[in-house]
Amino acid sequence: MSHAPQIKVPATYIRGGTSKGVFFRLDDLPERARTPGPARDNLLLRVIGSPDPYQKQTDGMGGATSSTSKTVILSKSTQPDHDVDYLFGQVSIDKPFVDWSGNCGNLTAAVGAFAINSGFVANDRIPENGTAVVRIWQANIRKTIIANVPITNGEVQETGDFELDGVTFPAAEVQVEFMDPADGEGSMFPTGNLVDELEVPGVGTLQATMINAGIPTVFINAEAVGYKGTELQDDINSDPKALAMFESIRAHGAVKMGLIQNIEEAAARQHTPKVAFVAPPAEYTSSSGKKIAAGDIDVLVRALSMGKLHHAMMGTAAVAIATAAAIPGTLVNLAAGGGDRTSVTFGHPSGTLQVGAEAKEINGQWTATKAIMSRSARILMEGWVRVPGDSF
């Protein structure tokens, strides 16, 4: 029996924020994978090492967590006044699908640098020293993102002293601006309410803030489901009943937000919406052993991604948190003490993060103009990934 030889595809392995993923230029992909469809999905699945019933992704580039099972495809922008089109694929670990329904805010921090290194940004817009402003079109949600990339001697500056909780080593700071961050079309609050009564069989009726900003997110109060908001990953991820409960909440929230038609569809849409629980500030010890004082934060937030509690915070969910915190009356705003605010510092399992957001009410409808956060990014490896030629 003959077997197809491996092929190699140019790729770059990059950490962006608290995530990492495999980045591709669209034109470097095999021709049949340059358009959306099964060939592209199967290629990315094989690159990452999915589906893996062992949930280790040993035979691929994935790291067996939602934060490290990610792919990015970049191309010259098709949109006016933009430099690059950014398409994000969240690869399932144990199931054979790639979720294209949302963005990855963390990897967004790496898109600007990759765009510059790949020649998508005109040379006359890259200073010898200073900051290059990269205009990104986020193709999944059709939104503009601005990445402010530090430049030294005409090249991307990756090293620095900016520290980000959830990332072990310091690096250069990259400020990311999410413009008009309401995700998708329609109202930022798809139900028309800042707080809804969400009925979840087996759980009860929960207060929930369901918002489309950064990424569709369902916020609930921690105490309503028996938690304090100070939990770390193992407190949730080692409890199958807890994970099933949060998935049920997420699925019913998705239906109420109009993202899916019935509960069964949630299984094929793992990336969105996110589900998160919030609580007023309290002292806790982060996963690294760092002491977080109640006075250091405005609110506690824990969020689940791809069925597991995230080790830090998804960048897009951070946008949702900051936007919801800026709107009086949401559960996030109330947990943070209520009132008007233009930024929020929240506690997550790995530490803290500050995010700024601007929101305003026009004719009874809330809208967000932008959200801003600082991240960092670093190339880990570049060259080629190899996959069996008959795998896609």
C-alpha positions as MATLAB code, in Angstrom:
seq = 'MSHAPQIKVPATYIRGGTSKGVFFRLDDLPERARTPGPARDNLLLRVIGSPDPYQKQTDGMGGATSSTSKTVILSKSTQPDHDVDYLFGQVSIDKPFVDWSGNCGNLTAAVGAFAINSGFVANDRIPENGTAVVRIWQANIRKTIIANVPITNGEVQETGDFELDGVTFPAAEVQVEFMDPADGEGSMFPTGNLVDELEVPGVGTLQATMINAGIPTVFINAEAVGYKGTELQDDINSDPKALAMFESIRAHGAVKMGLIQNIEEAAARQHTPKVAFVAPPAEYTSSSGKKIAAGDIDVLVRALSMGKLHHAMMGTAAVAIATAAAIPGTLVNLAAGGGDRTSVTFGHPSGTLQVGAEAKEINGQWTATKAIMSRSARILMEGWVRVPGDSF';
ca = [
       0.000    0.000    0.000;
       1.369    3.402   -0.971;
       0.927    6.457    1.234;
       0.838   10.096    0.236;
       4.022   11.922    1.222;
       3.927   14.939    3.502;
       3.701   18.409    2.065;
       5.099   21.510    3.717;
       3.285   24.809    4.094;
       4.979   28.099    5.089;
       3.796   29.078    8.557;
       4.735   31.071   11.641;
       4.030   30.033   15.227;
       3.274   33.130   17.307;
       2.200   33.991   20.820;
      -0.310   36.808   20.954;
      -1.458   37.930   24.404;
      -2.236   34.815   26.439;
      -2.829   32.660   23.347;
      -0.681   31.212   20.607;
      -1.467   29.948   17.162;
      -0.235   29.027   13.717;
      -0.271   31.970   11.279;
      -0.485   31.613    7.502;
      -0.445   33.939    4.537;
      -3.458   33.089    2.395;
      -1.333   32.827   -0.747;
       0.985   30.308    0.966;
      -1.806   27.800    1.545;
      -2.271   24.935   -0.917;
      -4.559   26.180   -3.673;
      -7.587   24.105   -2.648;
      -7.339   25.485    0.904;
      -7.339   29.148   -0.149;
     -11.124   29.310   -0.126;
     -13.481   28.449    2.738;
     -14.638   24.852    2.842;
     -13.778   21.309    3.885;
     -10.274   21.331    2.371;
      -9.256   24.383    4.379;
     -10.817   23.071    7.586;
      -9.226   19.639    7.192;
      -5.813   21.179    6.548;
      -6.001   23.306    9.688;
      -7.300   20.395   11.750;
      -4.331   18.274   10.666;
      -1.860   21.100   11.317;
      -3.129   21.527   14.874;
      -3.519   17.789   15.516;
      -7.290   17.458   15.732;
      -9.610   15.737   16.261;
      -7.747   14.017   19.084;
      -9.793   11.718   21.360;
      -6.892   11.830   23.818;
      -7.242   15.665   23.899;
      -3.448   16.119   23.796;
      -2.866   17.193   20.161;
       0.441   15.325   20.336;
       0.551   14.870   16.549;
       0.128   18.551   15.744;
       0.958   22.112   16.674;
      -1.892   22.551   19.149;
      -1.294   22.767   22.876;
      -4.441   20.913   24.011;
      -6.149   24.026   25.378;
      -8.555   26.494   23.817;
      -5.800   29.136   24.088;
      -3.374   27.105   21.983;
      -5.638   25.435   19.424;
      -5.838   28.393   17.079;
      -5.110   29.316   13.479;
      -4.886   32.623   11.622;
      -4.978   33.386    7.895;
      -3.884   36.838    6.698;
      -4.135   38.446    3.278;
      -3.834   41.858    1.679;
      -6.963   43.716    2.665;
      -9.938   43.820    0.346;
     -11.332   46.778    2.322;
     -10.539   50.456    1.681;
      -8.188   52.098    4.203;
      -7.133   48.777    5.724;
      -3.799   46.986    5.490;
      -4.664   43.366    6.128;
      -7.627   40.995    6.320;
      -7.474   38.808    9.426;
      -9.395   35.528    9.525;
      -9.386   33.477   12.734;
     -10.160   29.773   13.073;
     -10.711   28.212   16.500;
      -9.856   24.533   16.101;
     -11.771   22.039   18.213;
      -9.488   19.733   20.171;
     -11.507   16.513   20.150;
     -14.062   17.113   17.401;
     -13.552   17.487   13.625;
     -14.484   21.114   13.103;
     -13.075   24.621   12.924;
     -15.245   27.390   14.389;
     -15.177   30.572   12.276;
     -17.906   32.388   14.228;
     -15.772   34.894   16.150;
     -12.493   36.679   16.650;
      -9.507   36.005   18.919;
      -8.605   39.232   20.704;
      -5.353   37.886   22.090;
      -3.956   36.802   18.723;
      -5.011   40.183   17.337;
      -1.956   41.563   19.138;
       0.240   39.474   16.829;
      -1.586   40.298   13.595;
      -0.005   43.741   13.239;
       3.533   42.431   13.530;
       2.868   39.528   11.167;
       1.305   41.935    8.667;
       4.403   44.144    8.761;
       6.803   41.205    8.470;
       4.758   39.777    5.592;
       4.810   42.989    3.551;
       1.120   43.831    3.911;
       1.909   47.288    5.326;
       3.424   49.891    2.984;
       7.028   50.779    3.795;
       6.262   54.492    3.991;
       3.911   53.805    6.908;
       6.574   52.056    8.981;
       8.751   54.538   10.906;
      12.432   53.940   11.511;
      11.693   54.279   15.204;
       8.325   54.736   16.869;
       4.947   53.100   16.347;
       3.466   51.607   13.205;
      -0.326   51.885   13.043;
      -1.679   48.756   11.366;
      -5.278   48.854   10.143;
      -6.802   45.391   10.454;
     -10.053   44.165    8.954;
     -11.353   41.378   11.200;
     -13.055   39.210    8.595;
     -14.956   36.912   10.999;
     -16.987   39.747   12.529;
     -16.378   42.418    9.868;
     -14.922   45.008   12.220;
     -11.914   47.335   12.218;
      -9.092   46.850   14.712;
      -6.074   49.118   15.078;
      -2.780   47.631   16.270;
      -0.067   50.010   17.455;
       3.138   48.072   16.858;
       6.460   49.302   18.310;
       9.245   49.704   15.736;
      12.996   49.926   16.397;
      15.505   50.466   13.582;
      12.783   49.820   11.027;
      11.834   46.411   12.434;
       9.126   45.137   14.762;
      10.239   45.386   18.379;
       9.188   42.227   20.220;
      11.253   42.336   23.392;
      10.479   44.716   26.225;
       9.476   45.056   29.842;
       5.682   45.001   29.519;
       4.247   42.329   31.807;
       0.941   40.615   31.115;
      -0.627   38.351   33.719;
      -0.983   34.905   32.199;
       2.288   35.239   30.232;
       5.503   34.200   31.965;
       8.002   36.538   30.324;
       7.852   40.296   29.612;
       7.786   41.631   26.048;
       7.072   44.809   24.097;
       3.672   46.411   24.646;
       1.203   46.417   21.748;
      -1.852   48.616   22.205;
      -4.917   47.255   20.420;
      -8.012   49.337   19.656;
     -11.254   47.538   18.837;
     -13.355   50.016   16.869;
     -17.156   49.816   17.097;
     -16.704   46.469   18.871;
     -20.331   45.309   18.909;
     -20.006   41.875   17.328;
     -22.032   41.277   14.191;
     -25.135   43.128   13.077;
     -28.049   44.409   15.108;
     -28.281   45.548   18.690;
     -25.402   45.264   21.120;
     -27.992   43.789   23.487;
     -29.856   41.401   21.166;
     -32.733   40.853   23.589;
     -33.152   44.598   24.071;
     -32.451   44.277   27.798;
     -29.415   45.008   29.953;
     -30.439   42.124   32.214;
     -32.636   39.164   31.261;
     -34.201   36.248   33.079;
     -32.536   33.217   31.505;
     -34.295   29.918   32.122;
     -31.913   26.960   32.133;
     -33.434   23.516   32.787;
     -31.788   21.822   35.736;
     -30.177   25.067   36.855;
     -33.041   27.498   37.324;
     -33.832   31.029   36.228;
     -30.710   33.183   36.218;
     -30.189   36.879   35.775;
     -28.010   37.333   32.698;
     -26.468   40.169   30.729;
     -26.117   39.056   27.118;
     -23.979   41.375   25.040;
     -22.456   41.479   21.560;
     -19.214   43.402   22.061;
     -15.833   41.954   21.209;
     -17.491   38.561   21.174;
     -21.024   37.470   22.109;
     -20.941   36.828   25.859;
     -23.419   35.629   28.477;
     -22.643   37.098   31.913;
     -24.175   35.677   35.072;
     -23.581   36.325   38.784;
     -21.122   33.925   40.403;
     -23.210   33.496   43.552;
     -26.242   32.457   41.502;
     -24.451   29.236   40.540;
     -22.634   28.660   43.823;
     -19.286   30.327   43.106;
     -17.322   33.261   44.535;
     -15.587   34.548   41.408;
     -12.151   33.739   42.862;
     -12.004   30.242   41.363;
      -8.970   28.950   39.461;
      -8.989   26.543   36.515;
      -8.954   23.291   38.451;
     -11.889   24.366   40.611;
     -14.086   24.289   37.513;
     -12.337   22.098   34.969;
     -12.025   19.116   37.329;
     -15.794   19.123   37.887;
     -17.714   17.550   34.980;
     -21.051   18.619   36.481;
     -19.923   22.248   36.608;
     -18.708   22.143   33.006;
     -22.006   20.614   31.882;
     -23.923   23.305   33.765;
     -21.965   26.140   32.166;
     -22.366   24.589   28.720;
     -26.119   24.390   29.273;
     -26.182   28.056   30.343;
     -24.114   28.978   27.266;
     -26.380   27.035   24.921;
     -29.600   28.523   26.284;
     -28.037   31.972   26.184;
     -27.063   31.420   22.541;
     -30.675   30.624   21.671;
     -31.970   33.685   23.520;
     -29.373   35.874   21.760;
     -30.542   34.553   18.385;
     -27.151   33.024   17.552;
     -28.631   29.553   17.098;
     -32.155   28.261   16.540;
     -32.109   25.377   19.002;
     -29.979   23.960   21.796;
     -28.587   21.137   19.654;
     -26.804   23.635   17.391;
     -24.586   24.806   20.275;
     -22.353   21.736   19.972;
     -21.186   22.914   16.532;
     -20.656   26.487   17.706;
     -18.242   26.137   20.608;
     -16.342   29.393   20.121;
     -19.351   31.690   20.543;
     -20.972   32.810   22.693;
     -18.718   32.805   25.727;
     -20.145   32.327   29.204;
     -18.678   34.198   32.179;
     -19.507   34.764   35.824;
     -18.878   37.934   37.804;
     -18.604   38.975   41.433;
     -17.647   42.056   43.470;
     -13.932   42.482   44.301;
     -12.419   40.023   46.761;
      -8.896   38.971   47.714;
      -7.528   35.819   46.083;
      -4.305   34.122   45.034;
      -3.750   33.814   41.288;
      -2.586   30.650   39.555;
       1.012   31.902   39.668;
       0.842   32.448   43.441;
       0.496   36.206   43.124;
      -1.685   37.810   45.798;
      -4.481   39.927   44.353;
      -5.973   42.397   46.822;
      -9.614   43.393   46.599;
      -8.475   47.004   46.274;
      -6.466   46.152   43.139;
      -9.542   45.359   41.060;
     -13.017   46.635   40.253;
     -14.662   43.282   39.611;
     -13.954   39.553   39.490;
     -14.574   37.714   36.208;
     -14.113   34.090   35.242;
     -14.849   33.019   31.658;
     -15.104   29.700   29.887;
     -13.752   29.059   26.397;
     -14.375   25.920   24.334;
     -15.957   24.243   27.331;
     -13.243   24.934   29.906;
     -12.424   27.743   32.324;
      -9.842   29.974   30.647;
      -6.478   30.290   32.359;
      -6.569   34.094   32.061;
      -9.013   36.027   29.865;
      -9.818   35.942   26.183;
      -9.068   39.305   24.587;
     -12.471   39.513   22.950;
     -14.163   38.663   26.251;
     -12.120   41.430   27.868;
     -13.719   43.813   25.370;
     -17.142   42.482   26.350;
     -16.292   42.948   30.041;
     -15.097   46.530   29.589;
     -18.071   47.464   27.417;
     -20.592   45.935   29.817;
     -18.835   47.620   32.764;
     -19.228   50.988   31.022;
     -23.016   50.631   30.795;
     -24.886   51.281   34.064;
     -27.208   48.469   35.040;
     -25.507   45.452   33.480;
     -24.428   42.646   35.801;
     -20.781   43.489   35.157;
     -21.358   47.154   35.953;
     -23.296   46.329   39.121;
     -20.645   43.867   40.326;
     -18.061   46.606   39.759;
     -20.023   48.979   41.994;
     -22.311   50.582   39.436;
     -22.157   54.060   37.942;
     -20.359   55.466   34.920;
     -16.860   54.316   34.026;
     -14.538   54.450   31.030;
     -12.205   51.646   32.130;
     -12.288   48.595   34.338;
      -9.624   46.502   36.045;
     -10.824   42.957   36.531;
      -9.383   39.953   38.289;
      -9.025   36.681   36.356;
      -7.367   33.360   37.288;
      -3.880   34.507   36.268;
      -4.036   38.038   37.710;
      -5.499   41.333   36.583;
      -6.158   43.255   33.379;
      -7.222   46.825   32.714;
      -9.335   47.574   29.657;
     -10.818   50.877   28.545;
     -14.154   51.215   26.780;
     -16.384   53.998   25.528;
     -20.143   53.439   25.318;
     -23.052   55.786   24.769;
     -26.832   55.600   24.538;
     -28.473   56.924   21.362;
     -32.254   56.862   20.966;
     -32.549   54.259   23.696;
     -29.925   51.963   22.121;
     -26.492   51.448   23.621;
     -23.492   51.441   21.323;
     -19.767   51.091   21.931;
     -17.364   53.315   20.031;
     -14.158   51.519   20.952;
     -12.343   49.397   23.504;
      -8.612   49.584   24.175;
      -6.236   47.136   25.811;
      -2.529   46.410   25.918;
      -1.138   43.040   24.914;
       2.191   41.697   23.691;
       3.256   39.269   20.980;
       6.318   37.272   20.034;
       7.286   35.000   17.154;
       8.130   31.562   18.563;
       9.078   29.753   15.368;
       8.906   30.277   11.628;
       9.383   27.990    8.671;
       7.015   25.260    7.462;
       4.453   22.961    8.949;
       4.109   19.512    7.414;
       0.963   17.486    6.897;
       0.216   14.272    5.004;
      -0.734   15.237    1.461;
      -3.991   13.298    1.557;
      -5.243   14.781    4.829;
      -7.236   17.649    3.324;
];
